[in-house]
Amino acid sequence: MPQLDTSTWFITILSMILTLFIVFQLKISKLNFPLKPELKITSKHQYTNPWNTKWTKIYSPLSLPLPS
């Protein structure tokens, strides 16, 4: 069985990492970011739902008492 030649692995992995770095840098450089971001004013909505004012409890079937 022939021996696996690993002498070219270092340069292959190094060139792959360098290529990935360059590709990502080029992709990121094409993105446009706003120079001065401004705050967005959000208004809080007040909803009047019936469950806001009263307590509701959900019973699990396993927690209910066993029927006699």
A tleap script that builds the chain and sets N, CA, C and O, in Angstrom:
source leaprc.protein.ff14SB
mol = sequence {
  NMET PRO GLN LEU ASP THR SER THR TRP PHE
  ILE THR ILE LEU SER MET ILE LEU THR LEU
  PHE ILE VAL PHE GLN LEU LYS ILE SER LYS
  LEU ASN PHE PRO LEU LYS PRO GLU LEU LYS
  ILE THR SER LYS HIE GLN TYR THR ASN PRO
  TRP ASN THR LYS TRP THR LYS ILE TYR SER
  PRO LEU SER LEU PRO LEU PRO CSER
}
set mol.1.N position { 0.849 -1.175 0.000 }
set mol.1.CA position { 0.000 0.000 0.000 }
set mol.1.C position { 0.897 1.242 0.000 }
set mol.1.O position { 1.787 1.358 0.843 }
set mol.2.N position { 0.671 2.176 -0.942 }
set mol.2.CA position { 1.568 3.331 -1.037 }
set mol.2.C position { 1.376 4.313 0.126 }
set mol.2.O position { 0.294 4.425 0.702 }
set mol.3.N position { 2.430 4.993 0.435 }
set mol.3.CA position { 2.412 5.988 1.508 }
set mol.3.C position { 1.758 7.268 0.996 }
set mol.3.O position { 1.960 7.659 -0.154 }
set mol.4.N position { 0.960 7.927 1.870 }
set mol.4.CA position { 0.294 9.157 1.484 }
set mol.4.C position { 1.301 10.300 1.508 }
set mol.4.O position { 1.980 10.523 2.510 }
set mol.5.N position { 1.388 11.016 0.401 }
set mol.5.CA position { 2.339 12.123 0.302 }
set mol.5.C position { 1.702 13.387 0.886 }
set mol.5.O position { 0.751 13.923 0.317 }
set mol.6.N position { 2.216 13.853 1.999 }
set mol.6.CA position { 1.655 15.029 2.676 }
set mol.6.C position { 2.541 16.253 2.524 }
set mol.6.O position { 2.350 17.239 3.235 }
set mol.7.N position { 3.493 16.214 1.627 }
set mol.7.CA position { 4.431 17.333 1.503 }
set mol.7.C position { 3.764 18.594 0.947 }
set mol.7.O position { 4.241 19.699 1.202 }
set mol.8.N position { 2.686 18.451 0.204 }
set mol.8.CA position { 2.037 19.629 -0.392 }
set mol.8.C position { 0.864 20.137 0.452 }
set mol.8.O position { 0.228 21.124 0.084 }
set mol.9.N position { 0.578 19.492 1.552 }
set mol.9.CA position { -0.575 19.884 2.351 }
set mol.9.C position { -0.423 21.279 2.939 }
set mol.9.O position { -1.380 22.053 2.978 }
set mol.10.N position { 0.781 21.595 3.394 }
set mol.10.CA position { 0.986 22.882 4.044 }
set mol.10.C position { 0.682 24.031 3.098 }
set mol.10.O position { -0.062 24.942 3.461 }
set mol.11.N position { 1.234 24.010 1.910 }
set mol.11.CA position { 1.020 25.092 0.952 }
set mol.11.C position { -0.426 25.112 0.471 }
set mol.11.O position { -0.965 26.180 0.183 }
set mol.12.N position { -1.055 23.955 0.382 }
set mol.12.CA position { -2.456 23.898 -0.045 }
set mol.12.C position { -3.366 24.539 0.999 }
set mol.12.O position { -4.238 25.339 0.661 }
set mol.13.N position { -3.164 24.188 2.254 }
set mol.13.CA position { -3.991 24.737 3.329 }
set mol.13.C position { -3.722 26.235 3.494 }
set mol.13.O position { -4.649 27.017 3.709 }
set mol.14.N position { -2.471 26.623 3.394 }
set mol.14.CA position { -2.122 28.030 3.528 }
set mol.14.C position { -2.728 28.860 2.402 }
set mol.14.O position { -3.250 29.947 2.649 }
set mol.15.N position { -2.667 28.375 1.201 }
set mol.15.CA position { -3.253 29.118 0.081 }
set mol.15.C position { -4.773 29.156 0.174 }
set mol.15.O position { -5.390 30.145 -0.224 }
set mol.16.N position { -5.387 28.095 0.693 }
set mol.16.CA position { -6.836 28.091 0.869 }
set mol.16.C position { -7.261 29.143 1.889 }
set mol.16.O position { -8.225 29.876 1.669 }
set mol.17.N position { -6.540 29.214 3.000 }
set mol.17.CA position { -6.875 30.193 4.035 }
set mol.17.C position { -6.681 31.615 3.510 }
set mol.17.O position { -7.511 32.488 3.765 }
set mol.18.N position { -5.603 31.849 2.786 }
set mol.18.CA position { -5.349 33.165 2.219 }
set mol.18.C position { -6.437 33.547 1.210 }
set mol.18.O position { -6.904 34.686 1.198 }
set mol.19.N position { -6.830 32.608 0.382 }
set mol.19.CA position { -7.887 32.878 -0.598 }
set mol.19.C position { -9.212 33.182 0.088 }
set mol.19.O position { -9.916 34.109 -0.312 }
set mol.20.N position { -9.558 32.413 1.116 }
set mol.20.CA position { -10.794 32.681 1.845 }
set mol.20.C position { -10.765 34.057 2.505 }
set mol.20.O position { -11.768 34.771 2.506 }
set mol.21.N position { -9.627 34.422 3.058 }
set mol.21.CA position { -9.496 35.729 3.681 }
set mol.21.C position { -9.708 36.840 2.650 }
set mol.21.O position { -10.427 37.803 2.917 }
set mol.22.N position { -9.097 36.712 1.494 }
set mol.22.CA position { -9.235 37.737 0.455 }
set mol.22.C position { -10.676 37.816 -0.038 }
set mol.22.O position { -11.204 38.911 -0.232 }
set mol.23.N position { -11.309 36.675 -0.241 }
set mol.23.CA position { -12.697 36.668 -0.729 }
set mol.23.C position { -13.623 37.335 0.283 }
set mol.23.O position { -14.488 38.126 -0.093 }
set mol.24.N position { -13.444 37.019 1.566 }
set mol.24.CA position { -14.307 37.637 2.580 }
set mol.24.C position { -14.039 39.128 2.705 }
set mol.24.O position { -14.967 39.907 2.920 }
set mol.25.N position { -12.791 39.531 2.574 }
set mol.25.CA position { -12.488 40.963 2.628 }
set mol.25.C position { -13.151 41.695 1.470 }
set mol.25.O position { -13.670 42.797 1.647 }
set mol.26.N position { -13.137 41.102 0.305 }
set mol.26.CA position { -13.773 41.729 -0.850 }
set mol.26.C position { -15.284 41.804 -0.686 }
set mol.26.O position { -15.911 42.793 -1.066 }
set mol.27.N position { -15.863 40.748 -0.118 }
set mol.27.CA position { -17.315 40.770 0.097 }
set mol.27.C position { -17.699 41.830 1.124 }
set mol.27.O position { -18.687 42.542 0.947 }
set mol.28.N position { -16.923 41.934 2.188 }
set mol.28.CA position { -17.238 42.894 3.245 }
set mol.28.C position { -17.027 44.327 2.755 }
set mol.28.O position { -17.765 45.234 3.139 }
set mol.29.N position { -16.023 44.525 1.911 }
set mol.29.CA position { -15.739 45.883 1.438 }
set mol.29.C position { -16.839 46.417 0.521 }
set mol.29.O position { -16.949 47.629 0.337 }
set mol.30.N position { -17.643 45.541 -0.049 }
set mol.30.CA position { -18.719 45.984 -0.931 }
set mol.30.C position { -19.984 46.398 -0.166 }
set mol.30.O position { -20.905 46.971 -0.750 }
set mol.31.N position { -20.024 46.111 1.122 }
set mol.31.CA position { -21.199 46.465 1.906 }
set mol.31.C position { -21.193 47.950 2.218 }
set mol.31.O position { -20.137 48.536 2.455 }
set mol.32.N position { -22.367 48.554 2.218 }
set mol.32.CA position { -22.500 49.968 2.537 }
set mol.32.C position { -23.096 50.123 3.923 }
set mol.32.O position { -24.195 49.641 4.199 }
set mol.33.N position { -22.365 50.797 4.786 }
set mol.33.CA position { -22.847 51.054 6.133 }
set mol.33.C position { -23.153 52.536 6.270 }
set mol.33.O position { -22.435 53.361 5.705 }
set mol.34.N position { -24.191 52.895 7.000 }
set mol.34.CA position { -24.474 54.322 7.196 }
set mol.34.C position { -23.358 54.976 8.022 }
set mol.34.O position { -22.837 54.382 8.966 }
set mol.35.N position { -23.010 56.190 7.650 }
set mol.35.CA position { -21.921 56.867 8.341 }
set mol.35.C position { -22.331 57.290 9.749 }
set mol.35.O position { -21.568 57.150 10.705 }
set mol.36.N position { -23.546 57.808 9.852 }
set mol.36.CA position { -24.006 58.275 11.152 }
set mol.36.C position { -25.375 57.661 11.437 }
set mol.36.O position { -26.389 58.204 10.999 }
set mol.37.N position { -25.429 56.558 12.150 }
set mol.37.CA position { -26.732 55.953 12.422 }
set mol.37.C position { -27.550 56.816 13.378 }
set mol.37.O position { -27.024 57.376 14.340 }
set mol.38.N position { -28.821 56.907 13.097 }
set mol.38.CA position { -29.714 57.715 13.934 }
set mol.38.C position { -30.656 56.806 14.692 }
set mol.38.O position { -30.988 55.707 14.248 }
set mol.39.N position { -31.076 57.289 15.845 }
set mol.39.CA position { -31.986 56.509 16.671 }
set mol.39.C position { -33.373 56.498 16.054 }
set mol.39.O position { -33.862 57.517 15.566 }
set mol.40.N position { -33.980 55.359 16.083 }
set mol.40.CA position { -35.343 55.230 15.594 }
set mol.40.C position { -36.278 55.327 16.787 }
set mol.40.O position { -36.153 54.571 17.750 }
set mol.41.N position { -37.194 56.242 16.717 }
set mol.41.CA position { -38.125 56.433 17.826 }
set mol.41.C position { -39.261 55.430 17.686 }
set mol.41.O position { -39.978 55.398 16.686 }
set mol.42.N position { -39.395 54.630 18.703 }
set mol.42.CA position { -40.472 53.639 18.694 }
set mol.42.C position { -41.503 54.036 19.737 }
set mol.42.O position { -41.160 54.476 20.834 }
set mol.43.N position { -42.743 53.880 19.387 }
set mol.43.CA position { -43.804 54.206 20.332 }
set mol.43.C position { -44.367 52.923 20.920 }
set mol.43.O position { -44.562 51.928 20.221 }
set mol.44.N position { -44.620 52.969 22.204 }
set mol.44.CA position { -45.145 51.790 22.879 }
set mol.44.C position { -46.669 51.772 22.740 }
set mol.44.O position { -47.359 52.716 23.125 }
set mol.45.N position { -47.161 50.689 22.188 }
set mol.45.CA position { -48.604 50.554 22.003 }
set mol.45.C position { -49.217 49.941 23.260 }
set mol.45.O position { -48.673 49.005 23.846 }
set mol.46.N position { -50.336 50.479 23.647 }
set mol.46.CA position { -51.056 49.930 24.785 }
set mol.46.C position { -52.274 49.185 24.249 }
set mol.46.O position { -53.204 49.787 23.711 }
set mol.47.N position { -52.248 47.897 24.403 }
set mol.47.CA position { -53.349 47.073 23.925 }
set mol.47.C position { -54.282 46.787 25.093 }
set mol.47.O position { -53.842 46.563 26.221 }
set mol.48.N position { -55.553 46.799 24.805 }
set mol.48.CA position { -56.529 46.478 25.836 }
set mol.48.C position { -57.097 45.099 25.552 }
set mol.48.O position { -58.089 44.953 24.838 }
set mol.49.N position { -56.473 44.122 26.106 }
set mol.49.CA position { -56.917 42.743 25.971 }
set mol.49.C position { -57.502 42.288 27.302 }
set mol.49.O position { -57.065 42.743 28.359 }
set mol.50.N position { -58.473 41.405 27.260 }
set mol.50.CA position { -59.072 40.978 28.530 }
set mol.50.C position { -58.094 40.237 29.430 }
set mol.50.O position { -58.252 40.257 30.651 }
set mol.51.N position { -57.085 39.583 28.855 }
set mol.51.CA position { -56.180 38.819 29.700 }
set mol.51.C position { -55.098 39.694 30.326 }
set mol.51.O position { -54.298 39.202 31.123 }
set mol.52.N position { -55.058 40.969 29.985 }
set mol.52.CA position { -54.093 41.852 30.634 }
set mol.52.C position { -54.498 42.166 32.070 }
set mol.52.O position { -53.644 42.417 32.921 }
set mol.53.N position { -55.768 42.151 32.329 }
set mol.53.CA position { -56.231 42.593 33.643 }
set mol.53.C position { -56.552 41.441 34.594 }
set mol.53.O position { -56.726 41.679 35.789 }
set mol.54.N position { -56.635 40.236 34.118 }
set mol.54.CA position { -56.972 39.132 35.008 }
set mol.54.C position { -55.965 38.000 34.890 }
set mol.54.O position { -55.292 37.854 33.869 }
set mol.55.N position { -55.872 37.217 35.925 }
set mol.55.CA position { -54.944 36.112 35.981 }
set mol.55.C position { -55.570 34.898 35.306 }
set mol.55.O position { -56.715 34.537 35.578 }
set mol.56.N position { -54.802 34.280 34.428 }
set mol.56.CA position { -55.282 33.049 33.810 }
set mol.56.C position { -54.291 31.945 34.131 }
set mol.56.O position { -53.082 32.174 34.165 }
set mol.57.N position { -54.794 30.782 34.358 }
set mol.57.CA position { -53.934 29.660 34.682 }
set mol.57.C position { -54.287 28.501 33.760 }
set mol.57.O position { -55.458 28.181 33.558 }
set mol.58.N position { -53.257 27.883 33.211 }
set mol.58.CA position { -53.459 26.735 32.331 }
set mol.58.C position { -53.105 25.494 33.129 }
set mol.58.O position { -51.993 25.366 33.641 }
set mol.59.N position { -54.056 24.586 33.230 }
set mol.59.CA position { -53.841 23.371 33.995 }
set mol.59.C position { -53.364 22.258 33.088 }
set mol.59.O position { -53.943 21.994 32.035 }
set mol.60.N position { -52.317 21.625 33.512 }
set mol.60.CA position { -51.838 20.459 32.791 }
set mol.60.C position { -52.701 19.265 33.206 }
set mol.60.O position { -53.050 19.152 34.381 }
set mol.61.N position { -53.053 18.377 32.284 }
set mol.61.CA position { -53.886 17.228 32.663 }
set mol.61.C position { -53.238 16.348 33.733 }
set mol.61.O position { -53.937 15.694 34.507 }
set mol.62.N position { -51.919 16.330 33.778 }
set mol.62.CA position { -51.253 15.494 34.759 }
set mol.62.C position { -51.310 16.094 36.158 }
set mol.62.O position { -51.183 15.372 37.147 }
set mol.63.N position { -51.500 17.418 36.252 }
set mol.63.CA position { -51.518 18.057 37.559 }
set mol.63.C position { -52.917 18.092 38.185 }
set mol.63.O position { -53.072 18.432 39.358 }
set mol.64.N position { -53.915 17.744 37.403 }
set mol.64.CA position { -55.279 17.762 37.937 }
set mol.64.C position { -55.499 16.569 38.868 }
set mol.64.O position { -54.857 15.533 38.698 }
set mol.65.N position { -56.375 16.697 39.824 }
set mol.65.CA position { -56.631 15.562 40.726 }
set mol.65.C position { -57.267 14.384 39.975 }
set mol.65.O position { -58.025 14.575 39.025 }
set mol.66.N position { -56.956 13.216 40.402 }
set mol.66.CA position { -57.516 12.033 39.746 }
set mol.66.C position { -58.998 11.916 40.039 }
set mol.66.O position { -59.430 12.175 41.163 }
set mol.67.N position { -59.788 11.526 39.039 }
set mol.67.CA position { -61.218 11.365 39.290 }
set mol.67.C position { -61.473 10.149 40.193 }
set mol.67.O position { -60.792 9.130 40.072 }
set mol.68.N position { -62.444 10.260 41.085 }
set mol.68.CA position { -62.710 9.161 42.026 }
set mol.68.C position { -63.673 8.168 41.422 }
set mol.68.O position { -64.018 7.175 42.063 }
savepdb mol mol.pdb
quit
